[in-house]
Amino acid sequence: MLRDHPQFVLFQQEGCADEIAGRLGKGEITLSARKFATVVAARIVAIGVGAVGMMAVMVAAGCGEKTAAVATPPAVTVAKPLAQDVNDYLDFSGNTVAVDSVTLVARVEGFLDKIHFVDGSTVKKGTLLFTIQQAQYQAELQQAIAQVAAQKASLWHARTEFARYTHLLAQDAATQTEVDHWKFETESAEAGLSSAQAQVIIAKLNLSYTEVRAPFDGRIGRHLVNPGNLVGGAGQQTALAQIDEINPLYVYFTINEGDLLNLIARFKTAGAAPQPLSERVVPCYFELSNETGFPHQGRVDFASINVAPTTGTLQLRGIFPNDDGSVFPGLFARVRVPEPQARSALLVPGDAISFDQQGEYLLVVDSKHVVERRSVKAGFQVGSMLVINEGLQPDDWVIVAGLMQAIPGSEVSPQQTTLTPPPDPGSTDSTESKG
């Protein structure tokens, strides 16, 4: 009956139907109708997916000679680590600060007449911003000028009389008392003229103070007083607006005592002669919270004269160009300062590093094409690559592509390639250090 089964031909095609039938006839194996149906169904599925090996397992009592398929090792891309001189970095947190910030005030008393700017706009040095009522101060200037003219006339009269009485005294036609009187009048007129001229200067200054102008190029905030209000009254300096100079821009940050001492020691090791920051160029870089690669380049231009005993930190300041005015004061910034001396390091692509419970590791391929897990200690990032401080040798073949197919202890088919050097660590393509 087995040979009459409609699916028995399937086993005949495999060349083992006769053997199965013979063993069933001798009673060496038994196969109920239900089990037979299971075997047949499994074979149909195996044929559908092309898995001949599955049929050999399902019919364990079947063919005695079956050849197992040999798996091909997966292909992976490997490369030796890139050897390159790099500068280590110190990373800090800081804040952007305007180079100059001034609160504009009314220096004379009067009613605010006009506002000549748009709130929040960029202004140039000398731009007229506010006008305080000028009529009173124009009149005071005219009065001072008139006083000068009067004093000049008095001086001319006193000099003329002094010369006349001096001549008469020589002819015994006048007394010495009269001569002394006109000498006094002459000198008094000279002093009066000097005082009047000084009043003219003061009057001009007061008149100029009625026009409040920008002291430098910068960005001005909103006006704090509306036109028509009295400003500068009772000797009070009324604040009118605030203006900030933001090109260039300062970034203040602090360095802890340990890093400071290490940095000083490395400068000495590098043979740098002691110089003030004004004469030494110490490059630094910063990035904002939404940026990568430290795109802003400047230099350190100030260091505090002492370490704060409460925090154990020293305040430093970097100065950076801000030509487009896109960076505002008060923003959080990450600051990077390169160390003075370069060192040789091994770099690998950042994607080649994996993490597990034991930490960071790389997958390397040995001489027998077997994958090995290699624990490493990564440093800072340079472009898209990471510096490997520990755990890697220059001649190691690191898997840089095909990591999902590489299993430690398994054999792979390595395809060799060469890594491309990253951009200069000081360029805008470098990114922040790990951690």
Secondary structure, 3 states (H helix, E strand, C coil): CCCCCCCHHHHHHCCCHHHHHHHHHCCCCCCCHHHHHHHHHHHHHHHHHCCHHHHHHHCCCCCCCCCCCCCCCCEEEEECCEEEEEEEEEEEEEEEEEEEEEEEECCCCEEEEEECCCCCCEECCCCEEEEECCHHHHHHHHHHHHHHHHHHHHHHHHHHHHHHHHHHHHCCCCCHHHHHHHHHHHHHHHHHHHHHHHHHHHHHHHHHHCEEECCCCEEECCCCCCCCCEECHHHCCCEEEEEEEEEEEEEEEEEEHHHHHHHHHHHHHCCCCCCCCCCCCCEEEEEECCCCCCCEEEEEEEECCCCECCCCEEEEEEEECCCCCCCCCCCEEEEEEEEEEEEEEEEEEHHHCEEECCEEEEEEECCCCEEEEEECEEEEEECCEEEEEECCCCCCEEEEECHHHCCCCCECEEEECCCCCCCCCCCCCCCCCCC
